[in-house]
Amino acid sequence: MWDYCGHSLDVARLRGATYADVRVMHLRQSDLTTKSGEVGTLGQSESVGLGIRVVVNGAWGFASTDQLTREGVAVCAAQAVSVAKASALAKKEDVQLAAEASYVDSWQGPCQKDPFEIPLEAQIDLLLKADAAMRQVKGVTLTETDMQFRKIDSWFASSAGSKIHQRRVLSGCGIVATCFKGDAIQKRSYPNSFGGQHILGGYELIEAMDLLKHAPQMAEEAVALHSAAQCPEKKSTLILGGSQLGLQIHESVGHPIELDRVLGQEANFAGTSFLTLDKLNNLRYASPIVNVVADARPAHGPGLGTFAYDDEGVPAQCIDVIKDGEFRGYLSSRETAHLIGLERSGGTMRTESWNRLPMIRMTNVSLLPGTWTPENLIADTDDGIFMETNRSWSIDDRRYQFQFSTEIAWEIKGGKKARMLKNPSYSGITTEFWNSCDAICNADHWVLWGTPNCGKGQPMQTMGTGHGAAPARFRNIKIGTAFSNE
């Protein structure tokens, strides 16, 4: 692979590139699902190819190929140079890249059990058993299970001298029980909705999740929700479970801090951002107890946004996003760093595949833990609602006004968890919501949740992001299905 990288860089340099970087990627993917006792999906795929970026005459060019021969990569590099020369004719200004050292390194993420070495029969058997355990509960209409695995090998080289190999194995699993009754539908998911939990790691995640143990409980709760009281409409205290808070972070903190959205360079799928440049270091984003970081370093945990180097060859970093409630930082690249007064990229450029350009993406955007326990948090709440596990979400194209619904909730009365509630939802304005946070649970209850399906760009790239969160409390929040943000 290094020969292909070196040859493509040589061709680009000879044809006039003042900078070039190249990524060879080998991608393996496995997807398994069941539905109501039957195998649904049993798919595996593999892809290998090369993508090269070049700067010529102050403009970018990019090309990719799956023809991994000396001739194939040479043609690809020449094409990238041609694209750059054409782009230079319409450029507004020259590409300006923040300085970065060169690195020669190899890194492999944590993986105790390679999922691609576990027999498919064993994986399917586990899913079918979890599916059957949910179907044993009377009243369940539909049962679904899934496992997803990715193995990504990448070889990065640049004209500045970097040569970096990285291997990341990503694993995820989840189960869902759904109950139809009349014109109403209720469902419960474990360990999270929309595919479950996903981490940087191997089959050890699936074993740790213990799907069989939790399957009956999810099915029973899905059925019980039909008889539960409707979530009231009121302004009240809200406690969010960690997985729901992870999605709240993703939508109302993670996307707004992507600097390409702020600059208007990217607006697909999630729109732009209310966090204009004048707000940097000048906005009280949240209450003083709120601290949010974007941390790609392995020390932060085995998140979907964890790596040693991004796809520009910049080492993983921890960036203060919100510090003691104040807005402190964006997600940046080598090209955008100077626009916010940085001498160095934040190391957040990532690509889905060898045939896609890297772009600014969330790493692990996490709320740092506080000092509370869930028990103390509930005991300290006289009247409120505890919500967990996302069901749906909606947020405007500047990431400012939002509404979320969750699968389940419980009423809190007199410091105790009381009756179950169905169809819970809450709404708010991003900065008002985060400024209402007055309690966050401690590190013992903090989980680095994985969001495997974040879409961005055109053509769309789907990437995994991480969001560390522990249950937290918010005061005076609009709760209930009929509330708007007006």
C-alpha positions in Angstrom: 0.0 0.0 0.0 2.9 2.4 0.8 4.2 1.9 -2.8 0.8 3.1 -4.2 0.8 6.1 -1.8 4.4 7.1 -2.7 3.9 6.7 -6.5 0.7 8.8 -6.5 2.4 11.6 -4.5 5.4 11.5 -6.9 3.1 11.9 -9.9 1.2 14.7 -8.3 4.4 16.5 -7.4 5.8 16.2 -10.9 2.6 17.6 -12.4 2.8 20.7 -10.3 1.2 20.0 -6.9 2.5 22.1 -4.1 0.9 19.9 -1.5 -0.7 16.4 -1.8 -2.0 13.8 0.6 -3.3 10.3 -0.2 -5.3 7.7 1.6 -5.5 4.0 0.8 -8.4 2.4 2.6 -9.5 -1.2 3.1 -13.0 -1.4 4.4 -14.9 -4.5 5.6 -18.5 -4.4 6.7 -20.9 -6.9 8.2 -24.6 -6.3 8.9 -26.9 -8.8 10.5 -30.6 -8.4 11.4 -33.6 -10.4 12.4 -37.3 -9.5 12.4 -40.0 -11.5 14.2 -38.0 -14.7 14.3 -36.7 -14.6 10.8 -33.3 -13.6 9.5 -33.7 -10.2 7.8 -30.2 -9.1 6.7 -27.1 -11.1 6.3 -24.7 -8.9 4.4 -21.0 -8.6 4.1 -19.0 -6.3 1.8 -15.4 -5.3 1.2 -13.9 -2.3 -0.6 -10.3 -1.2 -1.3 -9.2 1.9 -3.1 -7.1 5.1 -3.1 -8.1 8.8 -2.9 -5.7 11.7 -3.4 -6.0 15.4 -2.6 -3.7 18.0 -4.2 -3.2 21.7 -4.1 -2.2 23.3 -7.5 -2.2 27.0 -8.2 -3.8 27.6 -4.8 -6.8 25.3 -5.4 -7.9 21.8 -4.3 -8.3 18.8 -6.6 -9.4 15.3 -5.7 -9.7 12.0 -7.5 -10.1 8.4 -6.4 -9.6 4.9 -7.9 -10.0 1.2 -7.1 -7.4 0.3 -9.7 -4.5 -0.3 -7.4 -1.7 -0.6 -9.9 1.1 1.8 -10.6 -0.6 2.9 -13.8 -4.0 3.2 -12.0 -2.8 5.4 -9.2 -0.7 7.5 -11.6 -3.8 8.2 -13.7 -5.7 9.1 -10.5 -3.1 11.5 -9.3 -3.0 13.2 -12.7 -6.7 13.5 -12.7 -6.6 15.2 -9.3 -4.1 17.7 -10.6 -6.3 18.5 -13.6 -9.3 19.1 -11.3 -7.2 21.4 -9.2 -6.0 23.4 -12.2 -9.6 23.8 -13.4 -10.8 24.8 -9.9 -8.0 27.4 -9.7 -9.7 29.3 -12.6 -12.7 30.0 -10.4 -11.0 30.3 -6.9 -11.8 33.3 -4.7 -8.6 32.9 -2.7 -5.7 30.5 -2.3 -5.9 27.5 -0.1 -4.1 28.3 3.2 -3.2 25.3 5.3 -2.2 25.6 8.9 1.3 24.2 9.6 1.5 20.6 10.9 4.5 18.3 11.6 5.0 15.1 9.7 4.5 11.8 11.5 5.5 8.2 10.8 3.4 6.0 13.0 1.1 3.0 13.2 -1.9 2.7 15.6 -4.6 0.1 16.2 -7.8 0.8 18.2 -8.9 -1.5 21.1 -10.4 -4.9 20.0 -10.3 -7.9 22.3 -12.4 -10.2 19.9 -12.3 -9.6 16.2 -16.0 -9.9 15.1 -14.9 -11.0 11.6 -13.4 -14.1 13.3 -16.6 -15.0 15.2 -18.7 -17.5 13.2 -21.8 -16.0 11.6 -23.8 -18.9 12.9 -23.0 -17.9 16.5 -23.9 -14.3 15.8 -27.2 -15.1 14.2 -28.1 -17.6 16.9 -27.7 -15.0 19.6 -29.9 -12.5 17.7 -32.6 -15.2 17.1 -32.6 -16.1 20.8 -33.0 -12.4 21.8 -35.8 -12.1 19.2 -37.5 -15.2 20.6 -37.2 -13.9 24.2 -39.1 -10.7 23.2 -41.8 -12.6 21.3 -42.6 -14.7 24.3 -44.1 -11.6 26.0 -47.9 -11.5 25.2 -48.9 -8.5 23.2 -45.7 -7.9 21.3 -46.4 -7.3 17.6 -42.9 -6.9 16.1 -39.4 -7.8 17.2 -36.1 -6.7 15.7 -32.5 -7.3 16.4 -29.2 -6.2 14.8 -25.5 -6.4 14.8 -23.1 -4.2 12.8 -19.3 -4.5 12.4 -16.8 -2.4 10.5 -13.0 -2.9 10.1 -11.2 0.0 8.6 -7.5 0.0 7.6 -6.1 3.2 6.3 -2.7 4.2 5.0 -2.1 8.0 4.9 0.8 9.7 3.3 1.5 13.3 2.5 4.0 15.3 0.5 5.2 16.7 3.8 6.6 13.3 4.8 3.8 11.7 6.9 3.2 8.0 6.7 0.5 6.8 9.1 -1.3 3.4 9.3 -4.4 3.0 11.4 -6.8 0.2 12.1 -10.2 0.7 13.7 -12.8 -2.0 14.4 -16.3 -0.7 15.1 -19.0 -2.9 16.6 -22.7 -2.3 17.5 -25.8 -4.2 18.5 -29.4 -3.5 19.6 -32.9 -5.0 20.1 -36.4 -3.4 19.6 -39.8 -4.6 20.7 -42.9 -2.9 19.2 -46.5 -3.2 20.2 -49.4 -2.2 18.0 -52.8 -1.6 19.6 -55.5 0.1 17.6 -54.0 3.1 16.0 -51.2 3.5 18.6 -47.7 2.2 18.4 -45.3 1.9 21.3 -41.8 0.5 21.3 -38.8 -0.1 23.5 -35.2 -0.3 22.5 -32.1 -1.6 24.2 -29.4 -0.4 24.8 -30.4 2.5 22.7 -32.7 3.3 19.8 -31.6 3.5 16.1 -29.3 0.5 16.1 -28.3 0.3 19.8 -24.9 1.0 21.2 -21.8 1.3 19.0 -18.1 1.5 20.1 -14.6 1.4 18.9 -14.0 -2.2 19.8 -14.8 -5.8 19.0 -17.3 -8.6 19.7 -16.7 -8.0 23.5 -19.3 -5.2 23.2 -22.0 -7.7 22.1 -21.2 -10.0 25.0 -21.2 -7.1 27.5 -24.6 -5.9 26.4 -26.3 -9.2 27.4 -29.1 -8.9 24.9 -30.9 -12.0 26.2 -31.2 -10.7 29.7 -32.8 -7.4 28.6 -35.0 -8.7 25.9 -38.0 -9.6 28.1 -37.9 -6.3 29.9 -38.0 -4.3 26.7 -41.0 -6.3 25.4 -42.9 -5.9 28.7 -42.4 -2.2 28.7 -43.5 -1.8 25.1 -46.8 -3.6 26.0 -47.2 -1.7 29.2 -46.8 1.7 27.6 -50.2 1.4 26.0 -51.8 1.4 29.5 -49.5 4.1 30.8 -50.7 7.7 31.4 -50.2 10.3 28.7 -47.2 12.5 29.4 -48.7 15.8 30.7 -48.2 19.2 29.0 -46.6 21.6 31.3 -43.4 23.5 32.2 -41.5 21.3 34.6 -38.2 19.9 35.7 -36.8 17.4 33.2 -34.2 14.7 33.8 -32.7 13.1 30.7 -31.1 9.6 30.6 -27.6 9.4 29.3 -28.4 8.1 25.8 -31.1 10.8 25.1 -28.7 13.4 26.4 -26.1 12.0 24.0 -28.4 12.8 21.0 -29.2 16.2 22.5 -25.5 17.0 22.5 -25.2 15.7 18.9 -27.9 17.9 17.6 -27.7 21.1 19.6 -23.9 21.2 20.3 -22.1 18.9 17.9 -23.5 20.1 14.6 -23.5 23.8 15.4 -19.8 23.8 16.1 -18.8 22.4 12.7 -16.8 25.3 11.3 -17.7 24.6 7.7 -21.4 25.0 8.6 -20.7 28.2 10.5 -18.8 29.6 7.4 -21.7 28.6 5.0 -19.4 26.1 3.2 -21.7 23.2 4.1 -25.5 23.0 4.7 -26.6 19.6 3.6 -28.8 17.5 6.0 -28.2 19.6 9.1 -28.2 23.2 7.7 -25.9 25.9 8.9 -25.3 27.2 12.5 -26.4 29.9 14.9 -22.9 30.0 16.3 -21.5 32.8 14.1 -17.9 33.7 14.5 -18.7 36.7 16.7 -20.0 34.3 19.4 -16.7 32.6 20.0 -15.6 33.5 23.5 -18.6 35.8 23.7 -21.6 33.6 24.4 -22.9 32.0 27.5 -23.9 28.7 25.9 -24.9 26.9 29.1 -24.9 27.1 32.9 -21.6 27.2 34.7 -21.6 23.5 35.5 -21.7 22.5 31.9 -18.3 21.6 30.3 -18.3 20.0 26.8 -15.2 18.8 24.9 -14.6 17.4 21.5 -12.0 14.7 22.3 -10.7 12.2 19.7 -7.9 10.9 21.9 -8.0 7.2 22.8 -7.7 8.2 26.5 -11.2 9.7 26.2 -12.7 6.2 25.6 -13.5 3.8 22.8 -15.9 6.1 20.9 -16.8 6.1 17.3 -15.0 9.5 17.1 -11.8 8.1 18.6 -8.6 7.8 16.5 -4.9 8.6 16.7 -4.8 10.9 13.6 -7.5 12.5 11.5 -7.6 12.2 7.7 -5.3 15.1 7.2 -2.6 13.5 9.4 -3.3 15.7 12.4 -3.0 14.0 15.8 -6.1 13.5 17.9 -6.8 16.4 20.3 -9.1 17.5 23.0 -10.9 20.8 22.2 -12.8 22.8 24.8 -16.2 23.5 23.2 -18.0 24.8 26.3 -15.9 25.7 29.4 -17.8 26.6 32.6 -20.8 27.4 30.4 -18.9 29.7 28.0 -18.6 28.9 24.3 -14.9 28.3 23.6 -14.3 26.3 20.4 -15.3 25.0 17.0 -14.4 21.8 15.1 -11.8 23.0 12.5 -9.5 21.8 9.8 -6.0 22.8 8.5 -7.8 25.0 5.9 -10.2 26.8 8.3 -8.0 27.1 11.4 -6.7 30.5 10.6 -10.2 31.9 10.2 -10.7 31.6 14.0 -7.2 32.6 15.0 -5.8 29.2 15.4 -2.2 28.2 14.4 -3.1 24.6 14.1 -6.1 22.4 13.0 -8.3 20.9 15.6 -7.8 17.5 13.9 -11.4 16.8 13.0 -11.2 16.0 9.3 -12.7 12.6 8.6 -13.8 10.6 5.5 -16.2 7.7 5.1 -14.3 6.0 2.3 -11.4 6.2 -0.1 -13.6 7.7 -2.7 -14.8 10.6 -0.6 -13.1 13.9 0.4 -12.4 14.3 4.1 -14.6 17.0 5.8 -15.0 18.5 9.3 -16.9 15.9 11.4 -17.7 15.5 15.1 -15.2 13.3 17.0 -16.4 12.5 20.6 -18.4 15.5 21.6 -19.0 14.8 25.3 -20.5 16.4 28.3 -18.1 16.0 31.2 -19.5 14.3 34.3 -20.7 16.2 37.4 -21.0 15.1 41.0 -24.5 13.6 41.4 -25.9 10.1 41.4 -29.2 9.3 39.6 -30.7 8.3 43.0 -29.8 11.6 44.6 -30.9 13.5 41.5 -34.4 12.0 41.7 -34.5 12.4 45.5 -33.7 16.1 45.1 -36.5 16.6 42.5 -39.9 17.3 44.0 -41.9 17.4 40.8 -40.6 16.4 37.3 -40.3 14.0 34.4 -37.6 11.5 33.7 -37.2 10.6 30.0 -35.0 8.2 28.3 -34.3 6.5 24.9 -34.9 8.7 21.8 -37.9 8.1 19.6 -37.7 11.1 17.3 -36.2 14.6 17.0 -36.6 17.8 15.0 -34.4 20.8 15.0 -34.2 23.9 12.8 -31.6 24.5 10.1 -29.5 26.7 12.4 -29.6 24.2 15.3 -31.4 26.6 17.6 -35.0 25.5 18.2 -35.7 21.8 18.8 -38.3 19.2 19.9 -37.4 15.7 21.0 -39.6 12.7 21.9 -38.5 9.7 23.8 -39.8 6.1 24.1 -40.6 6.2 27.7 -40.8 8.5 30.8 -41.6 8.3 34.5 -43.2 10.9 36.6 -41.2 12.1 39.6 -43.2 13.1 42.7 -41.8 14.0 46.1 -38.4 12.8 45.2 -39.5 9.4 44.0 -39.9 7.8 40.6 -43.6 7.2 40.2 -45.9 6.1 37.3 -44.8 5.3 33.8 -45.7 7.9 31.1 -46.2 7.4 27.3 -45.5 9.6 24.4 -43.2 12.0 26.2 -41.6 15.0 24.5 -39.9 18.2 25.3 -38.9 21.3 23.4 -36.7 24.4 23.7 -34.2 26.8 22.4 -30.6 25.5 22.5 -28.9 28.1 24.7 -31.9 28.5 27.0 -32.0 24.7 27.4 -28.4 24.3 28.3 -28.5 27.3 30.6 -31.2 25.5 32.6 -29.0 22.6 33.5 -28.4 22.5 37.2 -27.2 18.9 37.9 -25.1 16.3 36.1 -24.4 12.8 37.3 -20.9 11.6 38.1 -18.4 9.5 36.2 -19.7 6.2 37.5 -22.9 6.9 35.4 -21.1 8.4 32.4 -21.3 6.4 29.1 -19.6 7.2 25.8 -22.6 6.6 23.4 -22.1 5.8 19.8 -24.1 7.4 17.0 -23.2 5.4 13.8 -25.4 7.1 11.3 -24.5 10.8 11.1 -25.0 12.0 7.5 -23.3 15.0 6.0 -22.1 16.3 2.7 -23.1 15.8 -0.9 -22.7 13.1 -1.9 -23.6 12.0 1.6 -21.0 10.5 3.9 -22.2 8.5 6.9 -19.9 8.5 9.9 -19.9 7.5 13.5 -19.6 10.0 16.3 -19.3 9.6 20.1 -21.1 11.4 22.8 -20.2 10.9 26.4 -23.0 11.7 28.9 -24.5 11.0 32.3 -28.1 11.7 33.3 -28.7 15.4 33.9 -31.4 17.7 35.1 -32.9 20.8 33.4 -35.3 23.2 35.0 -38.4 24.9 33.6 -38.6 23.0 30.4 -41.6 22.7 28.0 -42.9 19.2 28.2 -45.7 17.5 26.3 -46.8 16.8 22.7 -48.7 20.1 22.1 -46.0 22.5 23.0 -44.3 24.6 20.3 -41.2 26.6 20.5 -43.0 29.9 20.2 
